[in-house]
Amino acid sequence: MPFAVIGYFPDYRELNPAWAQSLTDILYFSAEPCADGTLDTSRLNEETWTQLQKMKTEYATRIHLSIGGWERGYDFSTLTANLNTRHAFVENLLSYLLAHNLDGADFDWEFPKKDTEFVNYIALLTETQAALSSRGMLISVALPADPSFPLGKFAVVDRIHIMSYDHDERHATYEQAMDDVQLFLDAGIPAKKLILGVPFYGRNIQPPSLELSYAEIVKQYQPAFDTDEVDGIYFNGLGTIQRKTCFAMGEGLGGVMVWELAHDTTDANSLLQRIYALAIGKIPC
């Protein structure tokens, strides 16, 4: 599979069809898993699914359902602890994916804590992968670079989205990205399964916490190509995004993942367009 450029699109944002020109995959965030094995898709909009299908038809963009996420995964623990509810969940998920002509599902439990929760999570991912792979669908999982996690066990999925951001202080440096990738490689994950996550937002280096989208940073500060810090806020500018993308390609990773698409600009400063231009060789590393 060619180098992937993957973007998260949250349900509380407005879809920009032009994104499809610079993406291989888009993840619609997010449905919420329920303890009884059902799937709460009430945040997701059928009109948006229709728009996404148009993007798929015109640009062959793969469309995935995102499940869970911050404050959207409270029932993962109960759901995964029981074989029957896991099986019900897989059936419900598969029905939804087929009904919406989707290409896969992405999981984001933030975060398992007990050993049994990790065991049960891996079981759910394994069972889901078995059901989806026979239909040509992909399964991915978003994970932090946390050495306390049994990272190697997650190799059961097709893709691992490394959440290489939200670290302390300068939360997403190039050096941190290299360290995060190495942690997964050391755990025995094949490089092609690893997707390097990059942020399209900035965070305060010191408390109190403050976040600005990359678009807001560009509007307020007009940072230079090689600038990653303005007014105490650390972000990834064009230069660092280019270095990270080239690093991922050079290491033979499966691609780059973006959180999140609506934080980008729509002009020549676009981070997404830079990633895609590098991925297809329009701009050399």
DOKOL-426857 format. One line per field, with one value per residue (C-alpha): residue number from 0; x, z, y negated. Coordinates in Angstrom, 1 decimal. Each point is the difference from the previous one (the first is absolute). Example, Ala and Ser with C-alpha at 12.3 -4.5 7.8 and 13.67 -1.06 7.14 Angstrom:
BEGIN
num = c(0  1)
east = c(12.3  1.4)
up = c(7.8  -0.7)
north = c(4.5  -3.4)
This chain:
BEGIN
num = c(0  1  2  3  4  5  6  7  8  9  10  11  12  13  14  15  16  17  18  19  20  21  22  23  24  25  26  27  28  29  30  31  32  33  34  35  36  37  38  39  40  41  42  43  44  45  46  47  48  49  50  51  52  53  54  55  56  57  58  59  60  61  62  63  64  65  66  67  68  69  70  71  72  73  74  75  76  77  78  79  80  81  82  83  84  85  86  87  88  89  90  91  92  93  94  95  96  97  98  99  100  101  102  103  104  105  106  107  108  109  110  111  112  113  114  115  116  117  118  119  120  121  122  123  124  125  126  127  128  129  130  131  132  133  134  135  136  137  138  139  140  141  142  143  144  145  146  147  148  149  150  151  152  153  154  155  156  157  158  159  160  161  162  163  164  165  166  167  168  169  170  171  172  173  174  175  176  177  178  179  180  181  182  183  184  185  186  187  188  189  190  191  192  193  194  195  196  197  198  199  200  201  202  203  204  205  206  207  208  209  210  211  212  213  214  215  216  217  218  219  220  221  222  223  224  225  226  227  228  229  230  231  232  233  234  235  236  237  238  239  240  241  242  243  244  245  246  247  248  249  250  251  252  253  254  255  256  257  258  259  260  261  262  263  264  265  266  267  268  269  270  271  272  273  274  275  276  277  278  279  280  281  282  283  284)
east = c(0.0  1.4  1.0  -3.2  -1.1  -2.7  -2.1  -2.5  -3.2  -2.0  -3.8  0.0  1.8  -1.1  1.1  2.2  -0.2  3.3  1.8  -0.5  2.5  2.8  -1.2  0.1  -2.2  -2.5  -1.2  -3.4  0.2  -1.8  -2.5  -0.2  0.1  -2.7  0.2  -2.6  1.9  -2.0  1.5  -1.1  0.3  -2.3  2.7  0.6  -2.0  -1.4  0.4  3.7  0.2  -1.5  2.7  2.7  -1.2  0.2  3.7  0.5  -1.5  1.9  3.4  0.0  0.5  -0.5  -2.6  0.2  -2.2  1.8  -1.1  0.6  2.4  0.5  -3.2  -1.7  1.2  -1.3  -1.7  3.0  0.9  -3.4  -0.5  3.3  -0.2  -2.8  0.3  -3.6  0.0  3.2  -1.6  -3.1  2.1  1.9  -3.3  -1.5  3.2  0.2  -3.6  0.6  3.1  -1.7  -3.1  2.2  2.5  2.9  3.6  0.8  -0.2  2.3  0.1  1.0  -0.4  1.6  1.2  0.0  1.6  -0.1  1.7  -3.4  -1.3  3.0  -0.7  -3.6  0.7  2.4  -2.7  -2.5  2.5  0.9  -3.7  -0.7  3.0  -1.2  -3.4  1.2  2.9  -2.1  -1.9  3.0  -0.3  2.7  0.2  2.2  0.6  1.3  2.6  2.3  3.7  -0.3  2.5  -2.4  -2.4  0.5  0.7  1.1  -3.4  -1.6  1.6  -3.3  -1.3  0.8  1.1  1.2  -0.5  2.8  -1.3  3.3  -1.3  -1.3  3.4  1.1  1.3  0.9  -2.6  0.9  3.6  1.8  2.3  -3.0  -1.6  3.2  0.0  -3.7  0.4  3.0  -2.0  -2.5  2.7  1.8  -3.3  0.1  -2.6  0.8  0.9  -2.7  -2.7  1.1  -1.6  1.7  -2.5  0.6  -1.9  -1.6  -0.2  2.3  0.1  1.4  3.4  -0.7  -3.4  -2.7  -1.1  -0.8  -0.5  -0.1  -0.7  2.8  -2.3  -0.4  3.7  0.7  -2.7  1.4  3.7  0.9  2.8  3.0  0.5  2.4  -1.8  -1.7  -0.5  -1.8  -1.0  0.6  -2.0  1.7  -1.4  1.2  0.7  0.6  3.6  -0.5  -3.0  2.2  2.8  -2.4  -1.6  3.4  1.1  -3.1  0.6  3.7  -0.7  -2.5  -3.0  -3.5  -0.9  -0.7  -3.2  -1.4  -2.0  -1.9  -0.9  -2.1  3.0  1.9  0.1  -1.4  2.8  3.6  0.8  -2.1  1.8  -2.2  0.9  3.7  -0.3  -1.8  2.4  2.9  -1.8  -0.6  3.5  -1.2  2.4  3.3  1.1)
up = c(0.0  -0.9  2.6  1.7  0.9  2.6  1.6  2.8  -0.6  3.2  -0.2  1.5  -2.9  -3.5  -2.7  -2.8  -3.1  -1.2  2.6  -2.2  -2.4  2.6  1.9  -0.6  3.1  2.1  3.4  1.1  3.7  1.9  1.0  3.6  1.1  2.5  2.8  -1.6  -3.3  -1.9  -1.7  0.7  -3.3  0.9  -0.4  -3.6  -2.8  -3.0  -2.2  0.9  -0.9  -3.4  -0.5  1.0  -2.5  -2.7  1.0  -0.2  -3.4  -1.4  1.6  1.2  3.5  2.5  2.6  3.6  3.1  3.1  3.3  3.4  0.8  2.9  2.3  -2.6  1.2  3.5  -0.8  -1.7  3.3  0.5  -3.7  -0.4  3.2  -1.3  -3.1  -0.9  0.1  -2.1  -2.6  0.0  -0.5  -2.9  -1.7  0.5  -1.1  -3.2  -0.8  0.3  -2.1  -2.8  0.0  -0.5  -2.5  2.3  -0.3  3.7  3.6  2.4  3.8  2.6  3.7  2.2  1.9  1.3  3.4  1.3  -1.5  -0.5  -1.9  -2.4  -0.5  -0.7  -2.3  -2.0  -0.2  -1.4  -2.6  -1.0  -0.4  -1.9  -2.3  -0.9  -0.9  -2.0  -1.9  -1.7  -1.6  -1.0  2.8  2.2  3.8  1.7  3.6  1.4  2.7  2.1  0.1  3.5  1.1  2.6  -2.7  -1.5  -3.4  -1.8  0.6  -2.1  -3.2  -0.5  -1.8  -3.5  1.1  3.2  0.2  2.2  2.0  0.0  1.5  3.4  1.7  2.7  -0.8  -3.8  -0.6  -3.5  -0.9  -2.9  2.5  2.0  -3.2  -0.7  3.6  -0.1  -3.3  1.4  3.0  -2.2  -2.2  3.1  1.0  -3.2  -2.1  -3.7  -1.3  -2.7  2.7  1.7  -0.9  1.5  1.5  -0.3  1.6  -2.0  3.2  2.5  3.8  2.7  1.1  3.6  1.8  -0.1  -2.8  -3.3  -3.4  -3.3  -3.4  -2.6  -2.0  2.9  0.6  -3.7  0.1  3.2  -0.4  -3.6  1.1  -2.3  -1.6  2.6  3.1  2.5  2.9  0.4  3.2  2.2  -2.3  -1.5  -3.3  -3.2  -2.8  -3.6  0.5  2.8  -1.7  -3.1  2.1  1.8  -3.3  -1.6  3.2  -0.2  -3.7  0.6  2.8  -2.1  2.1  -1.4  0.0  1.9  2.0  0.8  3.0  -1.2  -3.5  0.8  1.8  -3.2  -2.3  -3.5  -1.6  -0.9  3.7  0.1  1.9  -1.6  -3.5  1.0  1.3  -3.1  -2.4  1.8  0.1  -3.8  -0.8  -1.2  2.5  0.6  3.6)
north = c(0.0  -3.5  -2.5  -1.1  -3.5  0.3  -2.7  0.0  -2.0  -0.6  -0.1  -3.5  -1.5  -0.9  2.3  -1.5  2.2  -1.5  2.1  3.0  -1.3  0.4  3.1  3.8  0.6  -2.0  1.1  -1.3  -0.6  1.5  2.6  1.1  3.7  1.0  2.6  2.2  0.4  -2.7  -3.0  -3.5  -1.9  -2.8  -2.6  1.0  -1.6  1.9  -3.0  0.0  3.7  -0.9  -2.7  2.4  2.5  -2.7  -0.5  3.7  0.2  -2.9  0.4  3.7  -1.2  2.8  -0.8  1.4  -0.2  -1.1  1.5  -1.5  -2.8  -2.3  0.1  2.3  3.4  0.4  3.3  1.7  1.7  1.6  0.8  1.8  2.0  2.3  2.3  -0.4  -3.8  0.0  2.2  -2.1  -3.1  1.5  1.0  -3.5  -1.7  2.1  -0.6  -3.8  0.1  2.0  -2.2  -3.1  1.6  -0.7  1.2  0.7  -0.9  -1.8  0.5  -2.5  1.0  -2.7  2.0  3.6  0.1  3.6  3.0  1.6  -3.0  0.3  3.7  -0.7  -2.9  2.2  2.7  -2.5  -1.3  3.6  1.0  -3.2  0.5  3.5  -1.2  -3.0  1.4  2.6  -2.8  -2.0  -2.6  -1.4  -0.3  -2.6  -1.0  -3.3  0.4  -2.3  0.8  1.4  2.6  1.3  1.2  3.5  -1.7  3.2  1.6  -2.6  1.4  1.9  -3.1  -1.3  -3.4  -1.7  -3.7  -1.3  -3.0  -1.8  -3.2  -1.3  0.8  -2.4  -3.5  0.0  2.6  1.3  -0.5  1.7  1.8  1.2  1.4  2.0  1.4  0.8  2.0  1.8  1.1  1.8  1.5  1.3  1.6  2.0  -1.8  0.1  -3.5  0.2  0.3  -3.2  -3.3  -3.1  -2.4  -3.7  -2.9  -2.9  -2.0  -1.7  0.2  -2.2  1.1  -0.9  0.1  -1.2  2.2  -1.8  1.4  -1.8  1.6  -0.3  -2.2  -2.4  0.0  -0.9  -2.8  -1.5  0.4  0.8  2.4  0.6  3.4  1.3  -1.5  2.2  -2.3  -3.3  -1.9  3.0  2.4  3.0  1.3  1.8  -2.4  0.9  0.8  2.5  1.6  0.5  1.5  2.3  1.2  0.6  1.9  2.2  0.7  0.7  2.4  2.0  -0.9  0.5  -3.7  -3.2  -0.7  -3.5  -1.2  -1.8  -1.1  -3.1  -1.6  -0.4  -3.1  0.1  -2.0  0.4  0.6  3.2  2.8  2.7  -1.1  0.0  3.6  1.2  -1.7  1.8  3.3  0.0  -1.3  -3.4  -1.5  1.9  0.8)
